[in-house]
Amino acid sequence: MIFFRKKAREVAALEVPPPPEEEIEIKAIPKEEIKVKPEEIEKIEVPAPPAPETKSKLREMEEIERKIVEEEKEEFEALKEHKVVKPVFVRLETYSAAIEELMLSRTMAKEVSEAAKRLIETRDLQRREYENWQKSLLDVQKKLIFVDKILFR
């Protein structure tokens, strides 16, 4: 299946380019054997593998882990003792004051968001006005250059 029939016809219609006038000689790469004597090769020293940990180190690690676990267990038990479940009572005045503060903060947040929207709108308006002013200034400049060319011919 040929996808590019038109391209295939164009390629078939092309003429074969003439052969080059001078033949290019490719020189063969000389083959040289690498001669290295075994005495010349440096002997690679491989470090000895690390000695396996002795049982005494493992025992020390286990003892340290046990101590840490015991300390954390004691801290956890101390936290359990301090937790006392009591009913939570809030005075009505405190609750109503908290509700009022919450409502006040909500209204302030709305006012701030509205002010931010107005600022964004004002900034966009100023940007558009500046662009219009710049365009009119460029137009006046072009007209002045045109008049200047006509007057001083």
Protein Blocks (a to p, Z undefined) as FASTA:
>chain_A
ZZblmlmmmmmmpccddddfbdcdddddddddddddfklpccdddddddddddfklmmmm
mmmmmmmmmmmmmmmmmmmmmpccddddddfklmmmmmmmmmmmmmmmmmmmmmmmmmmm
mmmmmmmmmmmmmmmmmmmmmmmmmmmmmmmZZ
